[in-house]
Amino acid sequence: MKIRLFFSLLILGVLFSFTGCKGFWDVTDTGESTVNIYNGLSSRKIITEITLIPADTSDFREPTEFCDIEKDEKCIFENVPVGQYTVKFMAKDEDSLSLTESEFTANGGDLLDVKSGIETDYYIKNASVQDGYIGITNYTGSDITEVAYTVEKDNWGAAKERRVKIEDGNTCKISVPEGEYYFNFKYSVSDYQTYHTQEYEGDCVSDGKVKIKNGETSFIKVYEAEENSVF
């Protein structure tokens, strides 16, 4: 036991001597950090949602913060794992009364580099837009509060989710990457009950998928869930 302890201390001493104090802790520390995302856009847009997408696709975690930040304001992410991230965000025009929001990629896709123990400032200065949209008309009788979409009908665990507020009878457009998707809608019938539904009709292709094309809007109408479909 003493011999094993001696060799363990010896290895740690060698690491310390080669890397120095700071380098030693860089090797052993795989912690998390705070990230401040600033709205540095020149246009008058309010950023309402920010998502950090790991460059390492094996990491399924995508930290998301909902916010309302105007120019020069910031959104704070706590406990972000060390790594590199593409920054995506939702934004709407500052002076618009419309519910329409668009999804953007920040700074031409330049990566946010998060390092252990170092607080990072990232400024969103420009953005590229995804021009595919889905127009959702709500006929559920209640407010739709969430939209999810997936390319595989039975794989909702991998679905992308979007927080929304679409009042009954109203239409809202959201941006979606080009492709074909199944959609799922969450709506609240009371403070204690929410329902999910795929009951919709409109611009669908085979098997109920909705086709999204860049530069175009696909429209669908969403109806109440069938009985006993409460989650």
N, C-alpha and C positions, 0 to 999 in steps of 0.2 A: 504493500500500500504506500509506504514512504517513497519507494523508488518511483512508482507511478506518479505521485504528487510532485516529486522532484522534476521529472521530465515534462510534466504539464507546465510548471512554472518556468522551466527553461525555454519551452517553445514560446510562451507569452513574452518572455524577456527578449528573445530574438526578434519577434514581430515588433515590439516596441522600439528596439534599437534601429531597425531598418526603416520604419515608417515615421518615427517621431510620435509625439503625443497626439497631434491632430490626426495624422494619417492612421494611427492605430485605431482611434475611435471611428474614423470613416470606414475602416474595414469591418468593424464589429457592430456598428449601429445601423439598423435598417428601419429606423423609426418613421414618423410622419411629421408633416409640417403644415403651417398656416399659409394660405394663398389669398391675396387680395386681388380681385379682378375689377378693374376700373373701366367705366364707360368713357372712352376717349374718342368717340365717333364725332366727326365734324358735322354730320347731319343731326337734325333734331329728333332723335329716336330714344324711346325709353326701353331699356333692356328688362325683360320680365322673367327670363329663365336662362340659366347658364348650366351647361353640362360639360364635364371634363371626360374626354374619351381616351382611355389608355392607348398609347402607341403600341404597347405589347398586347396583341390581340388575345393572348392566353389569360389576361387579367379581365374578368368579366365585370368588375366593379366600375360603374360610371357615376362618380359623385355629381349630384345635381342640387342646385339651390334655386328656389323661387324668390323673386325680388322685384323691385320697382326702382331702378337706378337711372337717374338722368345724367346728363353730361358731367363728368368729373366726380361723380359719386362712385362708391365701391360696394361690392358684394364680397363677403368673407367666407372662405371655405376653411373649416377646421379639420385637422387630422387627415390631411391628404397623403396617401402613401407615396413614397419616393418613386420617381419615374418621370416619363415624358407624356404629355397629353395634348391632343387636339382640342381646342376650345370651340364649342358650338353654343349658340345662344338664340333665344327668341326675342324679337323686338317689334314695337309698334310705333307709329308716328306720334310724336308728342302732342300735337294739336288735333289728333283725330278722335272722333267719338266712336269709330268703328271697333268691333271686336276682333277684326282681322289682325293676326300676327304672322310674321314670317320667320323662318329659320335661316340662320346664317352660320358660316364658318369664319372665325376670326383671323384677321391678318394673313390671309392667303394660305392658311393651314400651318403657319409657323408654330412650332411646338412650344408648349409651356414646360420648362424644365424644373421639376421639384426636387430639391436636395434635402437631405436629412438635417433637421434642426435649424434650417435657414428660412426665415419668413420671406416670401416671394411676392413681388408686385408685378402684375401683368396688365398691360393697357390694351384694350380693344380699340384700335385706331381705324381699321377698315374691315370690310366684310364682303364675302361673296354669297350671293343668294341662291337658294334652291327654288326653282321656279315652278315646280309641280305643286298643285293645290287640290284639296278636297273641300267641297262646299257641303256642310252638314246642316240639314234642316231637321229640327227637333219636333217630333209629334208624339213624344212619350207622355205628355201631360205633366211632366216635372222638369226640373233643371238637369241637363246633362253636365256632369262635373269632370269626366275623364274620358279620353279617347285612347285606345290601344290598337296597334296594328302589327301584323305578323305575316310572313310569307308562307308559313305552315299552319294549317287550320287547327291542328291539335297540339301546337307548341306555344301556348300563351306565356309560358315561363320565359321565353326569349323575345317577347313582344316589346316594342317601343311604346312608352306611355307618355301621354301629354295631358297636363291639367288644363281644363277649359271651364268656361261657364256659358252654356247655351240655354237660354230660357225657352220654355215651351212656345212653339210657333216661330221661333227666330232661326236665322241661318248664320253660321259662322264658317269662315274659311281658315284652314290651317295648311301650312306648307308640309309636304311629304316628299322624300326622295323618289325619283322616277322608279317605277316598278309596279308589280301587282301584289295587292295585299288583302287579307281578311281584316275586317274592323270589328271592334268590340266597344260598346259604350256603357258607361256607368252613370246611373241617374238615381237621385234620392227621392223617395216617396215620403219620407219623414226624417226626423233627426236620428231615428233608430234603424231605419231600413233603407238599404240600397239594392238596386237591381242591376244586372248586366244583361245586355241584349246584343244579338247580331241580327235583329229584325230590321232589315233595311232593303230598299229598292232604289233603282236609279241606274247610273252608268256602270253597270257590272259586266264582267266578262264571265267565262265559264266557271261553274261551281261557286258563284257568289263572290268572287274576287273583284276588287275595284282596281281599274288600271289608271295609274298616275303617269302623266307625260309632262316633261318640262315645257313651261310656257302655256300650259292648259289647266283648266279646272274641271274636275269630275264632281258631279253633284249626286248626292244620295239623300233619301228621306229615312229617318230613324223612327221606329214605332215601339210601342210597349213590349216588354218581354212577355213570353208565354207564362202561363200560370205555373207556380212552383219552381221558378228559375232564380229565386233569391239566393245570394251567396252569403 
